[in-house]
Amino acid sequence: MDTTLSFPKNKINVLLLENVHPIALDIFNQEGFNVIAIKEAMDETELCEKIKDIHILGIRSKTMVTKTVLQHAQKLMCIGAFCIGTNQIDTICCAQNGIVVFNAPYSNTRSVVELAVGEMIMLMRNVLTKSNSLHQGVWDKSAKNSFEIRGKILGLIGYGNIGSQFSVIAESLGMKVCFYDVADKLALGNARKCKTLEELLQKSDVISMHVDGRESNQFLIGKSQFDMMKDNVLFLNLSRGHIVDIDALKEAILSGKVWGTSVDVYPDEPKSNDEEFISPLRGLPNTILTPHIGGSTEEAQANIGDYVPNKLINYTNKGDTYGAVNFPEVQLPSFEDSHRILHIHKNEPGILAKINAVFAKHDVNIQAQYLKTNEHIGYVITDVATNYSPEIIQEIKNIAGTVKFRMLY
């Protein structure tokens, strides 16, 4: 056995889809990996074929990594979502197959918040309506239906990274902020947590959605929720398309319940810029539609392009899973004068003992060892002295419950 190096870097295949930032390509190329970059998303059939020889996959929001795709991904070690959401990836199936998933939870936060603030002000001032009138040659200089945001109540549904930063900026602009979140979140500034979603809906002048894409959030806002809102409310959705019943939103706009809306995400989105965008929201009054660009600024994409590849490389090169969304998180030190054995297994009793029994049997000196588990997976990292028998590798691989085994030199 050649123990001078682990799997050669120039044989590690990286597939990047959906036009990720060029910084990501540069980082992987500098690392010596073999990189394939494609501008478009792939459908399930295309990805099933392409992923067979891929070790690292990078996607954005449109490529669906399903259980079927993962059945063809025998060499896949990790996936990077170059965005916040990971609902396009079957993360549980990934974990069960020993595939680590990373995302970019913070990198585009500011960009989304700035767009939400800008659109909120545009709607409150009735700018869209007046701009469209001017394009038709109609000069309508009046203060009618034009308001300041100062003193208005902003209701945030979801108080994570984006919702909480929106809260701080809105409050600095003179708004009163309330929020609703199923998790117990610390309120920033003078923001107030609502006990129920209904309470928030009934008291807010502006409502902005900032929840994740989990299946249970589908149609979180529908006809009954719109009926609870104040008349002439402003409604923003820059989170996930399926959390709002689009037909109910259309009805609320046409009835005047919702005075103005801005939407950046949709239940069905084109896979590329060549496809037509089809939605019931097209052509509605005082409706700002943007093509899922909340995080699409040069700064955000550059931040994501730098952040996600480094997570994937740290896992590939030293087994570090810190920041993973579906895996036990371990932040590992560098290792020298040793070999690092990475063992991913089903979370069953006794596996660590079996691994260590193999080391004891062959008189292998353990220099460091780390174990982390979650409900699906156990992850053991062992640094050993280099003078061991090659037989231990096959014996550890053969331990019942082993999902994946990897060795780093």
C-alpha positions as CSV (number, residue, x, y, z in Angstrom):
1,M,0.0,0.0,0.0
2,D,1.3,3.5,-0.9
3,T,1.0,5.5,2.2
4,T,2.8,8.6,0.9
5,L,-0.4,10.4,0.0
6,S,-4.2,9.9,0.1
7,F,-6.5,10.0,-2.9
8,P,-4.7,12.2,-5.5
9,K,-6.3,15.7,-5.7
10,N,-6.2,15.8,-9.5
11,K,-8.5,12.7,-9.5
12,I,-11.1,14.5,-7.3
13,N,-13.9,15.6,-9.6
14,V,-15.9,18.7,-8.8
15,L,-19.2,19.5,-10.6
16,L,-20.4,23.1,-10.2
17,L,-23.9,23.9,-11.5
18,E,-26.1,27.1,-11.9
19,N,-23.3,29.5,-12.7
20,V,-21.7,29.8,-9.2
21,H,-19.2,32.7,-8.8
22,P,-15.9,32.4,-10.6
23,I,-14.1,32.7,-7.2
24,A,-15.3,29.1,-6.4
25,L,-13.8,27.8,-9.6
26,D,-10.5,29.5,-8.8
27,I,-10.4,28.0,-5.3
28,F,-11.0,24.5,-6.5
29,N,-8.5,24.8,-9.3
30,Q,-5.9,26.2,-7.0
31,E,-6.4,23.1,-4.8
32,G,-5.7,20.9,-7.8
33,F,-9.1,19.4,-8.2
34,N,-10.6,18.5,-11.5
35,V,-13.5,21.1,-12.0
36,I,-16.5,21.0,-14.3
37,A,-18.6,24.1,-14.3
38,I,-22.0,24.4,-16.0
39,K,-24.1,27.5,-16.1
40,E,-27.5,25.9,-16.0
41,A,-29.3,23.6,-13.5
42,M,-29.7,19.9,-14.3
43,D,-32.9,17.9,-14.1
44,E,-33.0,14.5,-12.3
45,T,-32.2,12.4,-15.4
46,E,-29.2,14.6,-16.4
47,L,-27.8,14.7,-12.9
48,C,-28.2,10.9,-12.4
49,E,-25.9,10.4,-15.4
50,K,-23.4,13.2,-14.6
51,I,-23.0,12.5,-10.9
52,K,-21.6,9.0,-11.2
53,D,-18.0,10.0,-11.1
54,I,-18.4,13.2,-9.0
55,H,-16.8,13.5,-5.6
56,I,-17.9,17.1,-4.8
57,L,-21.1,18.7,-6.1
58,G,-21.9,22.5,-5.9
59,I,-25.4,23.8,-6.7
60,R,-27.7,26.7,-6.0
61,S,-31.4,26.6,-5.5
62,K,-32.8,25.0,-8.7
63,T,-31.0,21.7,-8.9
64,M,-32.9,19.0,-7.0
65,V,-30.7,16.4,-5.3
66,T,-33.2,13.6,-4.8
67,K,-33.0,10.1,-3.4
68,T,-32.9,8.9,-7.0
69,V,-29.9,11.1,-7.8
70,L,-28.1,9.9,-4.7
71,Q,-28.5,6.3,-5.7
72,H,-26.2,7.1,-8.7
73,A,-23.7,9.1,-6.6
74,Q,-21.5,6.3,-5.4
75,K,-18.4,8.4,-5.2
76,L,-20.0,11.6,-3.8
77,M,-18.4,12.8,-0.6
78,C,-20.0,16.2,-0.1
79,I,-22.4,18.8,-1.5
80,G,-22.2,22.6,-1.3
81,A,-25.4,24.6,-1.6
82,F,-24.2,28.1,-2.8
83,C,-27.2,29.7,-1.1
84,I,-29.0,29.6,2.3
85,G,-31.7,27.0,1.7
86,T,-31.1,23.3,1.4
87,N,-34.6,22.1,0.9
88,Q,-33.6,21.2,-2.7
89,I,-31.4,18.5,-1.3
90,D,-32.5,15.3,0.4
91,T,-30.2,16.0,3.4
92,I,-31.4,13.0,5.4
93,C,-30.7,10.6,2.5
94,C,-27.3,12.3,2.1
95,A,-26.5,11.7,5.8
96,Q,-27.6,8.0,5.5
97,N,-25.2,7.6,2.6
98,G,-22.3,9.4,4.4
99,I,-22.6,12.6,2.2
100,V,-22.0,15.8,4.0
101,V,-24.0,18.9,3.0
102,F,-22.8,22.5,3.6
103,N,-24.6,25.8,2.8
104,A,-23.9,29.5,3.1
105,P,-26.1,30.6,6.0
106,Y,-24.8,34.2,6.4
107,S,-23.1,35.2,3.2
108,N,-26.1,36.9,1.4
109,T,-28.0,38.0,4.5
110,R,-27.2,41.7,4.0
111,S,-28.2,41.6,0.3
112,V,-31.6,40.1,1.0
113,V,-32.3,42.6,3.8
114,E,-31.4,45.6,1.6
115,L,-33.7,44.5,-1.2
116,A,-36.5,44.0,1.4
117,V,-36.0,47.4,2.8
118,G,-35.9,49.1,-0.6
119,E,-39.0,47.3,-1.8
120,M,-40.9,48.1,1.4
121,I,-40.1,51.8,1.0
122,M,-41.1,51.7,-2.7
123,L,-44.4,50.2,-1.9
124,M,-45.1,52.4,1.0
125,R,-44.5,55.5,-1.1
126,N,-46.5,54.1,-4.0
127,V,-43.5,54.5,-6.3
128,L,-44.3,51.6,-8.6
129,T,-47.8,52.9,-9.5
130,K,-46.5,56.4,-10.1
131,S,-43.6,55.1,-12.2
132,N,-45.9,53.0,-14.4
133,S,-48.2,56.1,-14.8
134,L,-45.3,58.2,-15.9
135,H,-44.3,55.6,-18.5
136,Q,-47.8,56.0,-19.9
137,G,-47.4,59.8,-20.0
138,V,-49.6,60.5,-16.9
139,W,-48.2,63.1,-14.5
140,D,-49.8,62.4,-11.0
141,K,-48.0,64.6,-8.5
142,S,-49.9,64.0,-5.3
143,A,-49.4,62.6,-1.8
144,K,-52.3,60.2,-2.1
145,N,-51.5,56.7,-0.9
146,S,-47.9,57.7,-0.2
147,F,-46.7,57.2,3.4
148,E,-43.5,57.2,5.5
149,I,-42.4,54.0,7.0
150,R,-41.5,55.8,10.2
151,G,-44.0,54.7,13.0
152,K,-45.4,51.8,11.0
153,I,-45.4,48.3,12.4
154,L,-43.2,45.7,10.6
155,G,-44.2,42.1,11.3
156,L,-41.4,39.6,10.6
157,I,-42.5,35.9,10.2
158,G,-39.2,34.1,10.9
159,Y,-36.5,35.7,13.0
160,G,-33.3,34.0,11.8
161,N,-30.2,35.7,10.3
162,I,-32.2,37.7,7.7
163,G,-35.3,38.5,9.8
164,S,-33.2,39.7,12.8
165,Q,-31.0,41.9,10.6
166,F,-34.1,43.3,8.9
167,S,-35.4,44.0,12.4
168,V,-32.4,46.1,13.4
169,I,-32.3,48.2,10.2
170,A,-36.1,48.8,10.2
171,E,-36.0,49.9,13.8
172,S,-33.2,52.4,13.0
173,L,-35.5,53.8,10.3
174,G,-38.1,54.5,12.9
175,M,-40.3,51.5,12.5
176,K,-41.8,49.4,15.3
177,V,-40.9,45.7,14.9
178,C,-42.7,42.6,16.0
179,F,-41.8,39.0,15.0
180,Y,-43.1,35.5,15.2
181,D,-40.8,32.4,15.2
182,V,-41.5,28.8,16.3
183,A,-38.1,28.8,18.0
184,D,-37.2,30.8,21.0
185,K,-35.2,33.7,19.6
186,L,-33.6,36.6,21.4
187,A,-35.3,39.9,20.4
188,L,-32.8,42.5,19.2
189,G,-33.3,46.2,20.0
190,N,-36.9,47.0,20.9
191,A,-38.4,44.2,18.8
192,R,-41.2,42.3,20.4
193,K,-42.0,38.6,20.0
194,C,-45.7,37.8,19.2
195,K,-47.1,34.7,21.0
196,T,-49.0,33.6,17.9
197,L,-48.9,34.1,14.2
198,E,-52.4,35.4,14.3
199,E,-51.3,38.2,16.7
200,L,-48.6,39.3,14.3
201,L,-51.0,39.2,11.3
202,Q,-53.6,41.4,13.0
203,K,-51.2,44.1,14.2
204,S,-48.7,44.6,11.4
205,D,-48.7,47.3,8.7
206,V,-46.0,45.5,6.7
207,I,-45.5,41.7,6.8
208,S,-42.3,40.1,5.6
209,M,-41.7,36.4,5.3
210,H,-38.3,35.0,6.4
211,V,-38.9,31.3,7.2
212,D,-37.1,28.3,5.8
213,G,-38.3,25.9,3.2
214,R,-39.2,22.8,5.3
215,E,-42.2,20.9,4.1
216,S,-44.3,21.8,7.1
217,N,-44.1,25.5,6.1
218,Q,-46.0,24.9,2.8
219,F,-48.9,27.3,2.5
220,L,-48.1,28.9,5.9
221,I,-49.8,31.9,4.5
222,G,-53.1,31.3,2.7
223,K,-56.6,32.8,2.4
224,S,-57.4,32.6,6.1
225,Q,-54.2,34.3,7.1
226,F,-54.7,37.1,4.5
227,D,-58.2,37.6,6.0
228,M,-56.7,38.2,9.4
229,M,-54.4,41.0,8.1
230,K,-55.1,44.7,8.3
231,D,-56.7,46.2,5.3
232,N,-54.2,47.8,2.9
233,V,-51.3,45.8,4.4
234,L,-48.0,45.5,2.5
235,F,-46.8,41.9,2.0
236,L,-43.2,40.8,1.2
237,N,-42.0,37.3,0.4
238,L,-38.2,36.9,-0.1
239,S,-37.9,33.5,1.5
240,R,-39.4,30.4,-0.2
241,G,-42.1,30.2,-2.9
242,H,-44.2,27.4,-1.5
243,I,-44.8,29.0,1.8
244,V,-47.5,31.3,0.3
245,D,-50.6,30.3,-1.5
246,I,-50.1,32.3,-4.7
247,D,-53.8,32.2,-5.7
248,A,-54.8,33.5,-2.3
249,L,-52.2,36.3,-2.6
250,K,-53.6,37.2,-6.0
251,E,-57.1,37.3,-4.5
252,A,-55.9,39.5,-1.6
253,I,-54.3,42.0,-4.0
254,L,-57.3,42.2,-6.3
255,S,-59.6,42.7,-3.3
256,G,-57.5,45.5,-1.9
257,K,-56.7,43.6,1.3
258,V,-53.1,43.7,0.3
259,W,-52.3,47.2,-1.0
260,G,-48.9,46.3,-2.3
261,T,-46.6,43.3,-2.5
262,S,-43.1,42.3,-3.5
263,V,-42.3,38.7,-4.3
264,D,-38.9,37.3,-5.1
265,V,-39.6,33.5,-4.8
266,Y,-42.2,31.3,-6.5
267,P,-43.5,27.7,-6.2
268,D,-42.4,27.1,-9.8
269,E,-39.4,28.9,-11.2
270,P,-37.7,28.7,-14.6
271,K,-34.6,26.5,-14.7
272,S,-32.8,29.0,-16.9
273,N,-33.0,32.5,-18.2
274,D,-34.3,31.1,-21.5
275,E,-37.6,29.8,-20.0
276,E,-40.7,32.0,-19.7
277,F,-41.7,33.0,-16.2
278,I,-45.4,32.0,-15.7
279,S,-47.2,33.1,-12.6
280,P,-50.7,34.3,-11.5
281,L,-49.0,37.3,-10.1
282,R,-48.0,38.7,-13.5
283,G,-49.8,42.0,-14.4
284,L,-51.2,42.7,-10.9
285,P,-51.4,46.2,-9.6
286,N,-48.7,47.5,-7.2
287,T,-46.9,44.2,-7.4
288,I,-43.1,44.1,-7.5
289,L,-41.8,40.8,-9.0
290,T,-38.1,40.0,-8.9
291,P,-36.5,36.8,-10.3
292,H,-35.2,35.2,-7.1
293,I,-32.4,37.8,-6.8
294,G,-32.6,38.5,-3.0
295,G,-29.1,37.3,-2.6
296,S,-27.9,38.1,-6.1
297,T,-25.4,40.9,-5.5
298,E,-21.8,40.8,-6.6
299,E,-20.8,41.1,-2.9
300,A,-23.0,38.2,-1.8
301,Q,-22.1,35.9,-4.6
302,A,-18.4,36.6,-4.0
303,N,-18.8,35.8,-0.3
304,I,-20.6,32.6,-1.1
305,G,-18.1,31.7,-3.8
306,D,-15.4,31.9,-1.2
307,Y,-17.2,30.5,1.9
308,V,-18.7,27.2,0.5
309,P,-15.6,25.9,-1.4
310,N,-13.5,26.3,1.8
311,K,-16.0,24.2,3.8
312,L,-15.9,21.5,1.1
313,I,-12.1,21.6,0.9
314,N,-11.7,21.4,4.7
315,Y,-13.9,18.3,4.7
316,T,-12.1,16.7,1.8
317,N,-8.6,17.5,3.1
318,K,-9.0,16.9,6.8
319,G,-12.5,15.6,7.6
320,D,-13.8,18.9,9.1
321,T,-17.6,19.0,9.3
322,Y,-18.0,22.3,11.2
323,G,-21.0,24.1,9.6
324,A,-22.6,21.0,8.0
325,V,-26.4,21.0,7.9
326,N,-26.9,17.3,8.1
327,F,-23.9,15.8,9.9
328,P,-22.3,15.8,13.3
329,E,-20.2,18.9,13.5
330,V,-16.5,18.4,14.2
331,Q,-13.9,21.1,13.9
332,L,-10.6,19.3,13.6
333,P,-7.0,20.4,14.0
334,S,-4.4,19.7,11.3
335,F,-2.6,16.5,11.6
336,E,1.2,15.8,11.1
337,D,3.2,12.6,11.2
338,S,0.1,10.5,11.3
339,H,-2.7,9.1,9.2
340,R,-6.3,10.2,9.7
341,I,-9.0,7.6,9.4
342,L,-12.5,8.8,8.8
343,H,-15.3,6.4,9.6
344,I,-18.9,7.2,9.0
345,H,-21.4,4.7,10.4
346,K,-25.0,4.2,11.4
347,N,-25.7,5.5,14.8
348,E,-25.7,2.1,16.6
349,P,-24.2,1.1,19.9
350,G,-20.7,-0.4,20.1
351,I,-19.2,0.7,16.9
352,L,-16.4,2.8,18.5
353,A,-15.5,-0.1,20.6
354,K,-15.2,-2.3,17.5
355,I,-13.0,0.2,15.8
356,N,-10.7,0.5,18.8
357,A,-10.7,-3.3,19.1
358,V,-9.2,-3.5,15.6
359,F,-6.5,-1.0,16.6
360,A,-5.7,-2.9,19.8
361,K,-5.5,-6.2,17.9
362,H,-2.9,-4.8,15.6
363,D,-1.1,-2.8,18.3
364,V,-1.8,0.6,16.6
365,N,-1.0,3.7,18.5
366,I,-3.9,6.2,18.6
367,Q,-2.6,9.7,18.6
368,A,-6.0,11.5,18.7
369,Q,-9.6,10.4,18.4
370,Y,-12.9,12.3,18.0
371,L,-16.5,11.1,17.9
372,K,-19.7,13.0,17.2
373,T,-23.2,11.6,16.5
374,N,-26.6,12.7,15.5
375,E,-29.9,10.7,15.2
376,H,-28.8,9.1,11.9
377,I,-25.0,9.0,11.8
378,G,-21.9,8.5,13.9
379,Y,-18.6,10.0,12.8
380,V,-15.3,8.8,14.2
381,I,-12.0,10.5,13.3
382,T,-8.9,8.7,14.4
383,D,-5.3,9.9,14.0
384,V,-2.9,7.0,14.1
385,A,0.9,6.5,13.9
386,T,2.0,5.6,10.4
387,N,3.5,2.2,11.2
388,Y,0.4,0.1,11.1
389,S,-0.6,-3.1,9.2
390,P,-2.6,-2.5,6.0
391,E,-4.9,-5.2,7.2
392,I,-6.6,-2.8,9.6
393,I,-8.1,-0.8,6.7
394,Q,-10.2,-3.7,5.4
395,E,-11.1,-4.8,9.0
396,I,-12.5,-1.4,9.8
397,K,-14.4,-1.2,6.5
398,N,-15.9,-4.6,7.3
399,I,-17.4,-3.5,10.6
400,A,-21.2,-3.9,10.5
401,G,-22.9,-0.5,10.2
402,T,-20.1,1.1,8.2
403,V,-21.5,3.7,5.8
404,K,-18.3,5.3,4.4
405,F,-14.6,5.0,5.1
406,R,-11.8,7.3,4.1
407,M,-8.1,7.7,4.8
408,L,-6.1,10.9,4.8
409,Y,-2.2,10.9,4.7
